[in-house]
């Protein structure tokens, strides 16, 4: 950012200027504040949008509570004359708009204030459980571009990317990321796969080249993520970077980073737009970081790789009916930002001898490799893994100088497939009511009592199997961590590998919440929450989601799911550090400028004074790069760091009043620079309550 007030010389003087305590306790909020004309917009109060004075933190207005609102960010738009100023956001599978001056709903937007995100996807909207994203999207002129988070189980919805008018709320265009008949890439899927295949979605950050009118979507894996016998082929646009004409949605170019994905190697970090000098030419480039630990660099106008990306042979699959691509793309430059190999020499040196020996035996018996297909016969270990590498919020750039920064986690996935029964085919005489959309969860009969559902469904993963599923949250004190609205949204629509239990009605969900320690309001409005004006919770329900292949499809003989570790996370720190890093790339040369650890695990004493990074599993925080040569980065160790952009040395750090999982924001009001950070709720006590904290330099007296 071109804010010059904070420099390497005075950064150590940064102090807390103000904080805003979320009255709802910050439950479920991982927000990236946005600031426009001295006003900061945040989410708080259990799902309300709140406008604050960006210089003082004083509340200006607060909207009603929007159940199911995206908790990571919203969008701002204004007309050319600035008379029409809007906040555009998704809540409960609906696109909505607020007046940025008053916080009131704009009722002539969409259909009486809302636009259903389940419409226009080429399937019966009633069969789609999740259609909104976990990220806010991106604005260009009078359009908003959206991805989605449809889930990761069998029969999840398609991840088609879309553009809507920010004025009318109407759908302008849709690009089918799972191609329909006659579209480019259709032949890379089985016939009719577009009717049942899911995913290939953008759940992370979208980037717009405003000068050239191009929008870049990083796309994720197809579903089911880890077994693809029902989608034999390369599966365009699986795990691709996709460049579209922003006005029309027409494909300009794409590049597929993984063929026929079997490892959940989503692209999700923001594509970074930079200008580089290469072989005597000035090249407008785009750099895309992936979970696989590679940084892919292209001419952003043509899609031509700046350095060759070569196809290399990889192992075949030995799982019945599975097809694995025999080659995968490998960039020849720049170098990767994570490790890709795992040997017995990589076991955590801080482990006690008996635990270390256990992992030595396990690694020796497993098959390892970045593109080693999963198996039901032995364990497969991949590094950086399904939640390693670069994730949401993990890239930043100095665009004019061709420098890109990547934060990453090195966390191996340990996989083993478990065989299950086949899924049914829909026919006139076969209307299955069993929830088979996600084989990781037991089927739920909606006629059961809330207590029976809790005991037969919730407790299976969250209590009985949790010891072997460390990525599954504990239900203890869950009501202290999330509101009823957040609970209803998560259970009804799913989250991550958790499937959608869309058949449960509002009363049952309220009773479940009460059984876990909350207040049973039986569909009423929680105390302190305003009654909805538009877009009620019921309007966004998943409905009768798809549970069977369409008639005429020949399904695989069996299904497979991954072992109890979910994403393969048996434990978070069994390899040697560093566990989280920052890498600075000079893309004029295609080289690494510096590569250092990000953060320090408080449980270990570093060797030779070197930082270890944090084995938190998912580095979904972010960086800010300033024109004064500072890289600010937040970390899972609860600190804000300032790195020297030239050499990667830590020049300042501070312990945050409470940990963060949101993306920080830097802004200026009346010539004074500020850094805003979302403070999340959690079990670890903090010196400030959950909400938002803002740092700045002391005022001159």
Secondary structure as a PSIPRED ss2 file (coil, helix, strand):
# PSIPRED VFORMAT (PSIPRED V4.0)

   1 X C   1.000  0.000  0.000
   2 X C   1.000  0.000  0.000
   3 X C   1.000  0.000  0.000
   4 X C   1.000  0.000  0.000
   5 X C   1.000  0.000  0.000
   6 X C   1.000  0.000  0.000
   7 X C   1.000  0.000  0.000
   8 X C   1.000  0.000  0.000
   9 X C   1.000  0.000  0.000
  10 X C   1.000  0.000  0.000
  11 X H   0.000  1.000  0.000
  12 X H   0.000  1.000  0.000
  13 X H   0.000  1.000  0.000
  14 X C   1.000  0.000  0.000
  15 X E   0.000  0.000  1.000
  16 X E   0.000  0.000  1.000
  17 X E   0.000  0.000  1.000
  18 X E   0.000  0.000  1.000
  19 X E   0.000  0.000  1.000
  20 X E   0.000  0.000  1.000
  21 X E   0.000  0.000  1.000
  22 X C   1.000  0.000  0.000
  23 X C   1.000  0.000  0.000
  24 X C   1.000  0.000  0.000
  25 X C   1.000  0.000  0.000
  26 X C   1.000  0.000  0.000
  27 X C   1.000  0.000  0.000
  28 X C   1.000  0.000  0.000
  29 X C   1.000  0.000  0.000
  30 X C   1.000  0.000  0.000
  31 X C   1.000  0.000  0.000
  32 X C   1.000  0.000  0.000
  33 X C   1.000  0.000  0.000
  34 X E   0.000  0.000  1.000
  35 X E   0.000  0.000  1.000
  36 X E   0.000  0.000  1.000
  37 X C   1.000  0.000  0.000
  38 X C   1.000  0.000  0.000
  39 X E   0.000  0.000  1.000
  40 X E   0.000  0.000  1.000
  41 X E   0.000  0.000  1.000
  42 X E   0.000  0.000  1.000
  43 X E   0.000  0.000  1.000
  44 X E   0.000  0.000  1.000
  45 X C   1.000  0.000  0.000
  46 X C   1.000  0.000  0.000
  47 X C   1.000  0.000  0.000
  48 X E   0.000  0.000  1.000
  49 X E   0.000  0.000  1.000
  50 X E   0.000  0.000  1.000
  51 X E   0.000  0.000  1.000
  52 X E   0.000  0.000  1.000
  53 X E   0.000  0.000  1.000
  54 X C   1.000  0.000  0.000
  55 X C   1.000  0.000  0.000
  56 X C   1.000  0.000  0.000
  57 X C   1.000  0.000  0.000
  58 X C   1.000  0.000  0.000
  59 X E   0.000  0.000  1.000
  60 X E   0.000  0.000  1.000
  61 X E   0.000  0.000  1.000
  62 X E   0.000  0.000  1.000
  63 X E   0.000  0.000  1.000
  64 X E   0.000  0.000  1.000
  65 X E   0.000  0.000  1.000
  66 X C   1.000  0.000  0.000
  67 X C   1.000  0.000  0.000
  68 X C   1.000  0.000  0.000
  69 X E   0.000  0.000  1.000
  70 X C   1.000  0.000  0.000
  71 X C   1.000  0.000  0.000
  72 X C   1.000  0.000  0.000
  73 X C   1.000  0.000  0.000
  74 X C   1.000  0.000  0.000
  75 X E   0.000  0.000  1.000
  76 X E   0.000  0.000  1.000
  77 X E   0.000  0.000  1.000
  78 X E   0.000  0.000  1.000
  79 X C   1.000  0.000  0.000
  80 X C   1.000  0.000  0.000
  81 X C   1.000  0.000  0.000
  82 X C   1.000  0.000  0.000
  83 X C   1.000  0.000  0.000
  84 X C   1.000  0.000  0.000
  85 X E   0.000  0.000  1.000
  86 X E   0.000  0.000  1.000
  87 X E   0.000  0.000  1.000
  88 X E   0.000  0.000  1.000
  89 X E   0.000  0.000  1.000
  90 X E   0.000  0.000  1.000
  91 X E   0.000  0.000  1.000
  92 X C   1.000  0.000  0.000
  93 X C   1.000  0.000  0.000
  94 X E   0.000  0.000  1.000
  95 X E   0.000  0.000  1.000
  96 X E   0.000  0.000  1.000
  97 X E   0.000  0.000  1.000
  98 X E   0.000  0.000  1.000
  99 X E   0.000  0.000  1.000
 100 X C   1.000  0.000  0.000
 101 X C   1.000  0.000  0.000
 102 X C   1.000  0.000  0.000
 103 X C   1.000  0.000  0.000
 104 X C   1.000  0.000  0.000
 105 X E   0.000  0.000  1.000
 106 X C   1.000  0.000  0.000
 107 X C   1.000  0.000  0.000
 108 X C   1.000  0.000  0.000
 109 X C   1.000  0.000  0.000
 110 X C   1.000  0.000  0.000
 111 X E   0.000  0.000  1.000
 112 X C   1.000  0.000  0.000
 113 X C   1.000  0.000  0.000
 114 X E   0.000  0.000  1.000
 115 X E   0.000  0.000  1.000
 116 X E   0.000  0.000  1.000
 117 X C   1.000  0.000  0.000
 118 X C   1.000  0.000  0.000
 119 X C   1.000  0.000  0.000
 120 X C   1.000  0.000  0.000
 121 X C   1.000  0.000  0.000
 122 X C   1.000  0.000  0.000
 123 X C   1.000  0.000  0.000
 124 X C   1.000  0.000  0.000
 125 X H   0.000  1.000  0.000
 126 X H   0.000  1.000  0.000
 127 X H   0.000  1.000  0.000
 128 X C   1.000  0.000  0.000
 129 X C   1.000  0.000  0.000
 130 X C   1.000  0.000  0.000
 131 X C   1.000  0.000  0.000
 132 X C   1.000  0.000  0.000
 133 X C   1.000  0.000  0.000
 134 X C   1.000  0.000  0.000
 135 X C   1.000  0.000  0.000
 136 X C   1.000  0.000  0.000
 137 X C   1.000  0.000  0.000
 138 X E   0.000  0.000  1.000
 139 X E   0.000  0.000  1.000
 140 X E   0.000  0.000  1.000
 141 X C   1.000  0.000  0.000
 142 X C   1.000  0.000  0.000
 143 X E   0.000  0.000  1.000
 144 X E   0.000  0.000  1.000
 145 X E   0.000  0.000  1.000
 146 X E   0.000  0.000  1.000
 147 X C   1.000  0.000  0.000
 148 X C   1.000  0.000  0.000
 149 X C   1.000  0.000  0.000
 150 X C   1.000  0.000  0.000
 151 X C   1.000  0.000  0.000
 152 X C   1.000  0.000  0.000
 153 X C   1.000  0.000  0.000
 154 X C   1.000  0.000  0.000
 155 X C   1.000  0.000  0.000
 156 X C   1.000  0.000  0.000
 157 X C   1.000  0.000  0.000
 158 X E   0.000  0.000  1.000
 159 X C   1.000  0.000  0.000
 160 X C   1.000  0.000  0.000
 161 X E   0.000  0.000  1.000
 162 X E   0.000  0.000  1.000
 163 X E   0.000  0.000  1.000
 164 X E   0.000  0.000  1.000
 165 X E   0.000  0.000  1.000
 166 X C   1.000  0.000  0.000
 167 X C   1.000  0.000  0.000
 168 X C   1.000  0.000  0.000
 169 X C   1.000  0.000  0.000
 170 X C   1.000  0.000  0.000
 171 X E   0.000  0.000  1.000
 172 X E   0.000  0.000  1.000
 173 X E   0.000  0.000  1.000
 174 X E   0.000  0.000  1.000
 175 X E   0.000  0.000  1.000
 176 X C   1.000  0.000  0.000
 177 X C   1.000  0.000  0.000
 178 X C   1.000  0.000  0.000
 179 X C   1.000  0.000  0.000
 180 X C   1.000  0.000  0.000
 181 X C   1.000  0.000  0.000
 182 X C   1.000  0.000  0.000
 183 X C   1.000  0.000  0.000
 184 X C   1.000  0.000  0.000
 185 X C   1.000  0.000  0.000
 186 X H   0.000  1.000  0.000
 187 X H   0.000  1.000  0.000
 188 X H   0.000  1.000  0.000
 189 X C   1.000  0.000  0.000
 190 X C   1.000  0.000  0.000
 191 X C   1.000  0.000  0.000
 192 X C   1.000  0.000  0.000
 193 X H   0.000  1.000  0.000
 194 X H   0.000  1.000  0.000
 195 X H   0.000  1.000  0.000
 196 X C   1.000  0.000  0.000
 197 X C   1.000  0.000  0.000
 198 X E   0.000  0.000  1.000
 199 X E   0.000  0.000  1.000
 200 X C   1.000  0.000  0.000
 201 X C   1.000  0.000  0.000
 202 X C   1.000  0.000  0.000
 203 X C   1.000  0.000  0.000
 204 X C   1.000  0.000  0.000
 205 X C   1.000  0.000  0.000
 206 X E   0.000  0.000  1.000
 207 X E   0.000  0.000  1.000
 208 X E   0.000  0.000  1.000
 209 X E   0.000  0.000  1.000
 210 X C   1.000  0.000  0.000
 211 X C   1.000  0.000  0.000
 212 X C   1.000  0.000  0.000
 213 X C   1.000  0.000  0.000
 214 X E   0.000  0.000  1.000
 215 X E   0.000  0.000  1.000
 216 X E   0.000  0.000  1.000
 217 X E   0.000  0.000  1.000
 218 X E   0.000  0.000  1.000
 219 X C   1.000  0.000  0.000
 220 X C   1.000  0.000  0.000
 221 X C   1.000  0.000  0.000
 222 X E   0.000  0.000  1.000
 223 X E   0.000  0.000  1.000
 224 X C   1.000  0.000  0.000
 225 X C   1.000  0.000  0.000
 226 X C   1.000  0.000  0.000
 227 X C   1.000  0.000  0.000
 228 X C   1.000  0.000  0.000
 229 X C   1.000  0.000  0.000
 230 X C   1.000  0.000  0.000
 231 X C   1.000  0.000  0.000
 232 X C   1.000  0.000  0.000
 233 X C   1.000  0.000  0.000
 234 X C   1.000  0.000  0.000
 235 X C   1.000  0.000  0.000
 236 X C   1.000  0.000  0.000
 237 X C   1.000  0.000  0.000
 238 X C   1.000  0.000  0.000
 239 X C   1.000  0.000  0.000
 240 X E   0.000  0.000  1.000
 241 X E   0.000  0.000  1.000
 242 X E   0.000  0.000  1.000
 243 X E   0.000  0.000  1.000
 244 X E   0.000  0.000  1.000
 245 X E   0.000  0.000  1.000
 246 X C   1.000  0.000  0.000
 247 X C   1.000  0.000  0.000
 248 X C   1.000  0.000  0.000
 249 X C   1.000  0.000  0.000
 250 X C   1.000  0.000  0.000
 251 X E   0.000  0.000  1.000
 252 X E   0.000  0.000  1.000
 253 X E   0.000  0.000  1.000
 254 X E   0.000  0.000  1.000
 255 X E   0.000  0.000  1.000
 256 X E   0.000  0.000  1.000
 257 X C   1.000  0.000  0.000
 258 X C   1.000  0.000  0.000
 259 X C   1.000  0.000  0.000
 260 X C   1.000  0.000  0.000
 261 X C   1.000  0.000  0.000
 262 X C   1.000  0.000  0.000
 263 X C   1.000  0.000  0.000
 264 X C   1.000  0.000  0.000
 265 X C   1.000  0.000  0.000
 266 X C   1.000  0.000  0.000
 267 X C   1.000  0.000  0.000
 268 X C   1.000  0.000  0.000
 269 X C   1.000  0.000  0.000
 270 X C   1.000  0.000  0.000
 271 X C   1.000  0.000  0.000
 272 X E   0.000  0.000  1.000
 273 X E   0.000  0.000  1.000
 274 X E   0.000  0.000  1.000
 275 X E   0.000  0.000  1.000
 276 X E   0.000  0.000  1.000
 277 X E   0.000  0.000  1.000
 278 X E   0.000  0.000  1.000
 279 X C   1.000  0.000  0.000
 280 X C   1.000  0.000  0.000
 281 X E   0.000  0.000  1.000
 282 X E   0.000  0.000  1.000
 283 X E   0.000  0.000  1.000
 284 X E   0.000  0.000  1.000
 285 X E   0.000  0.000  1.000
 286 X E   0.000  0.000  1.000
 287 X E   0.000  0.000  1.000
 288 X E   0.000  0.000  1.000
 289 X E   0.000  0.000  1.000
 290 X C   1.000  0.000  0.000
 291 X C   1.000  0.000  0.000
 292 X C   1.000  0.000  0.000
 293 X C   1.000  0.000  0.000
 294 X C   1.000  0.000  0.000
 295 X E   0.000  0.000  1.000
 296 X E   0.000  0.000  1.000
 297 X E   0.000  0.000  1.000
 298 X E   0.000  0.000  1.000
 299 X E   0.000  0.000  1.000
 300 X C   1.000  0.000  0.000
 301 X C   1.000  0.000  0.000
 302 X C   1.000  0.000  0.000
 303 X C   1.000  0.000  0.000
 304 X C   1.000  0.000  0.000
 305 X E   0.000  0.000  1.000
 306 X C   1.000  0.000  0.000
 307 X C   1.000  0.000  0.000
 308 X C   1.000  0.000  0.000
 309 X E   0.000  0.000  1.000
 310 X E   0.000  0.000  1.000
 311 X E   0.000  0.000  1.000
 312 X E   0.000  0.000  1.000
 313 X E   0.000  0.000  1.000
 314 X C   1.000  0.000  0.000
 315 X C   1.000  0.000  0.000
 316 X C   1.000  0.000  0.000
 317 X C   1.000  0.000  0.000
 318 X C   1.000  0.000  0.000
 319 X C   1.000  0.000  0.000
 320 X C   1.000  0.000  0.000
 321 X C   1.000  0.000  0.000
 322 X C   1.000  0.000  0.000
 323 X C   1.000  0.000  0.000
 324 X C   1.000  0.000  0.000
 325 X C   1.000  0.000  0.000
 326 X C   1.000  0.000  0.000
 327 X E   0.000  0.000  1.000
 328 X E   0.000  0.000  1.000
 329 X E   0.000  0.000  1.000
 330 X E   0.000  0.000  1.000
 331 X E   0.000  0.000  1.000
 332 X C   1.000  0.000  0.000
 333 X C   1.000  0.000  0.000
 334 X C   1.000  0.000  0.000
 335 X C   1.000  0.000  0.000
 336 X C   1.000  0.000  0.000
 337 X C   1.000  0.000  0.000
 338 X C   1.000  0.000  0.000
 339 X C   1.000  0.000  0.000
 340 X C   1.000  0.000  0.000
 341 X C   1.000  0.000  0.000
 342 X C   1.000  0.000  0.000
 343 X C   1.000  0.000  0.000
 344 X H   0.000  1.000  0.000
 345 X H   0.000  1.000  0.000
 346 X H   0.000  1.000  0.000
 347 X E   0.000  0.000  1.000
 348 X C   1.000  0.000  0.000
 349 X C   1.000  0.000  0.000
 350 X C   1.000  0.000  0.000
 351 X C   1.000  0.000  0.000
 352 X C   1.000  0.000  0.000
 353 X H   0.000  1.000  0.000
 354 X H   0.000  1.000  0.000
 355 X H   0.000  1.000  0.000
 356 X H   0.000  1.000  0.000
 357 X H   0.000  1.000  0.000
 358 X H   0.000  1.000  0.000
 359 X H   0.000  1.000  0.000
 360 X H   0.000  1.000  0.000
 361 X H   0.000  1.000  0.000
 362 X H   0.000  1.000  0.000
 363 X H   0.000  1.000  0.000
 364 X H   0.000  1.000  0.000
 365 X H   0.000  1.000  0.000
 366 X C   1.000  0.000  0.000
 367 X E   0.000  0.000  1.000
 368 X E   0.000  0.000  1.000
 369 X C   1.000  0.000  0.000
 370 X C   1.000  0.000  0.000
 371 X C   1.000  0.000  0.000
 372 X C   1.000  0.000  0.000
 373 X C   1.000  0.000  0.000
 374 X C   1.000  0.000  0.000
 375 X C   1.000  0.000  0.000
 376 X C   1.000  0.000  0.000
 377 X C   1.000  0.000  0.000
 378 X C   1.000  0.000  0.000
 379 X C   1.000  0.000  0.000
 380 X E   0.000  0.000  1.000
 381 X E   0.000  0.000  1.000
 382 X E   0.000  0.000  1.000
 383 X C   1.000  0.000  0.000
 384 X C   1.000  0.000  0.000
 385 X C   1.000  0.000  0.000
 386 X C   1.000  0.000  0.000
 387 X C   1.000  0.000  0.000
 388 X C   1.000  0.000  0.000
 389 X E   0.000  0.000  1.000
 390 X C   1.000  0.000  0.000
 391 X C   1.000  0.000  0.000
 392 X C   1.000  0.000  0.000
 393 X C   1.000  0.000  0.000
 394 X C   1.000  0.000  0.000
 395 X E   0.000  0.000  1.000
 396 X E   0.000  0.000  1.000
 397 X E   0.000  0.000  1.000
 398 X E   0.000  0.000  1.000
 399 X H   0.000  1.000  0.000
 400 X H   0.000  1.000  0.000
 401 X H   0.000  1.000  0.000
 402 X C   1.000  0.000  0.000
 403 X E   0.000  0.000  1.000
 404 X E   0.000  0.000  1.000
 405 X E   0.000  0.000  1.000
 406 X E   0.000  0.000  1.000
 407 X E   0.000  0.000  1.000
 408 X E   0.000  0.000  1.000
 409 X E   0.000  0.000  1.000
 410 X C   1.000  0.000  0.000
 411 X C   1.000  0.000  0.000
 412 X C   1.000  0.000  0.000
 413 X E   0.000  0.000  1.000
 414 X E   0.000  0.000  1.000
 415 X E   0.000  0.000  1.000
 416 X C   1.000  0.000  0.000
 417 X E   0.000  0.000  1.000
 418 X E   0.000  0.000  1.000
 419 X E   0.000  0.000  1.000
 420 X E   0.000  0.000  1.000
 421 X C   1.000  0.000  0.000
 422 X C   1.000  0.000  0.000
 423 X C   1.000  0.000  0.000
 424 X C   1.000  0.000  0.000
 425 X E   0.000  0.000  1.000
 426 X C   1.000  0.000  0.000
 427 X E   0.000  0.000  1.000
 428 X C   1.000  0.000  0.000
 429 X C   1.000  0.000  0.000
 430 X E   0.000  0.000  1.000
 431 X C   1.000  0.000  0.000
 432 X C   1.000  0.000  0.000
 433 X C   1.000  0.000  0.000
 434 X C   1.000  0.000  0.000
 435 X C   1.000  0.000  0.000
 436 X C   1.000  0.000  0.000
 437 X C   1.000  0.000  0.000
 438 X C   1.000  0.000  0.000
 439 X C   1.000  0.000  0.000
 440 X C   1.000  0.000  0.000
 441 X C   1.000  0.000  0.000
 442 X C   1.000  0.000  0.000
 443 X C   1.000  0.000  0.000
 444 X C   1.000  0.000  0.000
 445 X C   1.000  0.000  0.000
 446 X C   1.000  0.000  0.000
 447 X C   1.000  0.000  0.000
 448 X C   1.000  0.000  0.000
 449 X C   1.000  0.000  0.000
 450 X H   0.000  1.000  0.000
 451 X H   0.000  1.000  0.000
 452 X H   0.000  1.000  0.000
 453 X H   0.000  1.000  0.000
 454 X H   0.000  1.000  0.000
 455 X H   0.000  1.000  0.000
 456 X H   0.000  1.000  0.000
 457 X H   0.000  1.000  0.000
 458 X H   0.000  1.000  0.000
 459 X H   0.000  1.000  0.000
 460 X H   0.000  1.000  0.000
 461 X H   0.000  1.000  0.000
 462 X H   0.000  1.000  0.000
 463 X H   0.000  1.000  0.000
 464 X H   0.000  1.000  0.000
 465 X C   1.000  0.000  0.000
 466 X H   0.000  1.000  0.000
 467 X H   0.000  1.000  0.000
 468 X H   0.000  1.000  0.000
 469 X C   1.000  0.000  0.000
 470 X C   1.000  0.000  0.000
 471 X C   1.000  0.000  0.000
 472 X C   1.000  0.000  0.000
 473 X C   1.000  0.000  0.000
 474 X C   1.000  0.000  0.000
 475 X C   1.000  0.000  0.000
 476 X C   1.000  0.000  0.000
 477 X C   1.000  0.000  0.000
 478 X H   0.000  1.000  0.000
 479 X H   0.000  1.000  0.000
 480 X H   0.000  1.000  0.000
 481 X H   0.000  1.000  0.000
 482 X C   1.000  0.000  0.000
 483 X C   1.000  0.000  0.000
 484 X H   0.000  1.000  0.000
 485 X H   0.000  1.000  0.000
 486 X H   0.000  1.000  0.000
 487 X H   0.000  1.000  0.000
 488 X H   0.000  1.000  0.000
 489 X H   0.000  1.000  0.000
 490 X H   0.000  1.000  0.000
 491 X H   0.000  1.000  0.000
 492 X H   0.000  1.000  0.000
 493 X H   0.000  1.000  0.000
 494 X C   1.000  0.000  0.000
 495 X E   0.000  0.000  1.000
 496 X C   1.000  0.000  0.000
 497 X C   1.000  0.000  0.000
 498 X E   0.000  0.000  1.000
 499 X C   1.000  0.000  0.000
 500 X C   1.000  0.000  0.000
 501 X C   1.000  0.000  0.000
 502 X C   1.000  0.000  0.000
 503 X C   1.000  0.000  0.000
 504 X C   1.000  0.000  0.000
 505 X C   1.000  0.000  0.000
 506 X H   0.000  1.000  0.000
 507 X H   0.000  1.000  0.000
 508 X H   0.000  1.000  0.000
 509 X H   0.000  1.000  0.000
 510 X H   0.000  1.000  0.000
 511 X H   0.000  1.000  0.000
 512 X H   0.000  1.000  0.000
 513 X H   0.000  1.000  0.000
 514 X H   0.000  1.000  0.000
 515 X H   0.000  1.000  0.000
 516 X C   1.000  0.000  0.000
 517 X C   1.000  0.000  0.000
 518 X C   1.000  0.000  0.000
 519 X C   1.000  0.000  0.000
 520 X C   1.000  0.000  0.000
 521 X C   1.000  0.000  0.000
 522 X C   1.000  0.000  0.000
 523 X C   1.000  0.000  0.000
 524 X C   1.000  0.000  0.000
 525 X C   1.000  0.000  0.000
 526 X C   1.000  0.000  0.000
 527 X C   1.000  0.000  0.000
 528 X C   1.000  0.000  0.000
 529 X C   1.000  0.000  0.000
 530 X C   1.000  0.000  0.000
 531 X C   1.000  0.000  0.000
 532 X C   1.000  0.000  0.000
 533 X C   1.000  0.000  0.000
 534 X C   1.000  0.000  0.000
 535 X C   1.000  0.000  0.000
 536 X C   1.000  0.000  0.000
 537 X C   1.000  0.000  0.000
 538 X H   0.000  1.000  0.000
 539 X H   0.000  1.000  0.000
 540 X H   0.000  1.000  0.000
 541 X C   1.000  0.000  0.000
 542 X C   1.000  0.000  0.000
 543 X C   1.000  0.000  0.000
 544 X C   1.000  0.000  0.000
 545 X C   1.000  0.000  0.000
 546 X C   1.000  0.000  0.000
 547 X C   1.000  0.000  0.000
 548 X C   1.000  0.000  0.000
 549 X E   0.000  0.000  1.000
 550 X C   1.000  0.000  0.000
 551 X C   1.000  0.000  0.000
 552 X C   1.000  0.000  0.000
 553 X C   1.000  0.000  0.000
 554 X C   1.000  0.000  0.000
 555 X C   1.000  0.000  0.000
 556 X C   1.000  0.000  0.000
 557 X C   1.000  0.000  0.000
 558 X C   1.000  0.000  0.000
 559 X E   0.000  0.000  1.000
 560 X E   0.000  0.000  1.000
 561 X E   0.000  0.000  1.000
 562 X E   0.000  0.000  1.000
 563 X C   1.000  0.000  0.000
 564 X C   1.000  0.000  0.000
 565 X C   1.000  0.000  0.000
 566 X C   1.000  0.000  0.000
 567 X C   1.000  0.000  0.000
 568 X C   1.000  0.000  0.000
 569 X C   1.000  0.000  0.000
 570 X C   1.000  0.000  0.000
 571 X C   1.000  0.000  0.000
 572 X C   1.000  0.000  0.000
 573 X C   1.000  0.000  0.000
 574 X C   1.000  0.000  0.000
 575 X E   0.000  0.000  1.000
 576 X C   1.000  0.000  0.000
 577 X C   1.000  0.000  0.000
 578 X C   1.000  0.000  0.000
 579 X C   1.000  0.000  0.000
 580 X E   0.000  0.000  1.000
 581 X E   0.000  0.000  1.000
 582 X E   0.000  0.000  1.000
 583 X E   0.000  0.000  1.000
 584 X E   0.000  0.000  1.000
 585 X E   0.000  0.000  1.000
 586 X E   0.000  0.000  1.000
 587 X C   1.000  0.000  0.000
 588 X C   1.000  0.000  0.000
 589 X C   1.000  0.000  0.000
 590 X C   1.000  0.000  0.000
 591 X E   0.000  0.000  1.000
 592 X E   0.000  0.000  1.000
 593 X E   0.000  0.000  1.000
 594 X E   0.000  0.000  1.000
 595 X E   0.000  0.000  1.000
 596 X E   0.000  0.000  1.000
 597 X E   0.000  0.000  1.000
 598 X C   1.000  0.000  0.000
 599 X C   1.000  0.000  0.000
 600 X E   0.000  0.000  1.000
 601 X C   1.000  0.000  0.000
 602 X C   1.000  0.000  0.000
 603 X C   1.000  0.000  0.000
 604 X C   1.000  0.000  0.000
 605 X C   1.000  0.000  0.000
 606 X C   1.000  0.000  0.000
 607 X H   0.000  1.000  0.000
 608 X H   0.000  1.000  0.000
 609 X H   0.000  1.000  0.000
 610 X C   1.000  0.000  0.000
 611 X C   1.000  0.000  0.000
 612 X C   1.000  0.000  0.000
 613 X E   0.000  0.000  1.000
 614 X C   1.000  0.000  0.000
 615 X C   1.000  0.000  0.000
 616 X C   1.000  0.000  0.000
 617 X C   1.000  0.000  0.000
 618 X C   1.000  0.000  0.000
 619 X C   1.000  0.000  0.000
 620 X C   1.000  0.000  0.000
 621 X C   1.000  0.000  0.000
 622 X C   1.000  0.000  0.000
 623 X E   0.000  0.000  1.000
 624 X E   0.000  0.000  1.000
 625 X E   0.000  0.000  1.000
 626 X C   1.000  0.000  0.000
 627 X C   1.000  0.000  0.000
 628 X C   1.000  0.000  0.000
 629 X C   1.000  0.000  0.000
 630 X E   0.000  0.000  1.000
 631 X E   0.000  0.000  1.000
 632 X E   0.000  0.000  1.000
 633 X E   0.000  0.000  1.000
 634 X E   0.000  0.000  1.000
 635 X C   1.000  0.000  0.000
 636 X C   1.000  0.000  0.000
 637 X C   1.000  0.000  0.000
 638 X C   1.000  0.000  0.000
 639 X E   0.000  0.000  1.000
 640 X E   0.000  0.000  1.000
 641 X E   0.000  0.000  1.000
 642 X E   0.000  0.000  1.000
 643 X E   0.000  0.000  1.000
 644 X E   0.000  0.000  1.000
 645 X C   1.000  0.000  0.000
 646 X C   1.000  0.000  0.000
 647 X C   1.000  0.000  0.000
 648 X C   1.000  0.000  0.000
 649 X C   1.000  0.000  0.000
 650 X E   0.000  0.000  1.000
 651 X E   0.000  0.000  1.000
 652 X E   0.000  0.000  1.000
 653 X E   0.000  0.000  1.000
 654 X E   0.000  0.000  1.000
 655 X E   0.000  0.000  1.000
 656 X C   1.000  0.000  0.000
 657 X C   1.000  0.000  0.000
 658 X C   1.000  0.000  0.000
 659 X C   1.000  0.000  0.000
 660 X C   1.000  0.000  0.000
 661 X C   1.000  0.000  0.000
 662 X C   1.000  0.000  0.000
 663 X C   1.000  0.000  0.000
 664 X C   1.000  0.000  0.000
 665 X E   0.000  0.000  1.000
 666 X E   0.000  0.000  1.000
 667 X E   0.000  0.000  1.000
 668 X E   0.000  0.000  1.000
 669 X E   0.000  0.000  1.000
 670 X C   1.000  0.000  0.000
 671 X C   1.000  0.000  0.000
 672 X E   0.000  0.000  1.000
 673 X E   0.000  0.000  1.000
 674 X E   0.000  0.000  1.000
 675 X E   0.000  0.000  1.000
 676 X E   0.000  0.000  1.000
 677 X E   0.000  0.000  1.000
 678 X E   0.000  0.000  1.000
 679 X E   0.000  0.000  1.000
 680 X C   1.000  0.000  0.000
 681 X C   1.000  0.000  0.000
 682 X C   1.000  0.000  0.000
 683 X C   1.000  0.000  0.000
 684 X C   1.000  0.000  0.000
 685 X C   1.000  0.000  0.000
 686 X C   1.000  0.000  0.000
 687 X C   1.000  0.000  0.000
 688 X C   1.000  0.000  0.000
 689 X C   1.000  0.000  0.000
 690 X C   1.000  0.000  0.000
 691 X E   0.000  0.000  1.000
 692 X E   0.000  0.000  1.000
 693 X E   0.000  0.000  1.000
 694 X E   0.000  0.000  1.000
 695 X E   0.000  0.000  1.000
 696 X E   0.000  0.000  1.000
 697 X C   1.000  0.000  0.000
 698 X C   1.000  0.000  0.000
 699 X C   1.000  0.000  0.000
 700 X C   1.000  0.000  0.000
 701 X C   1.000  0.000  0.000
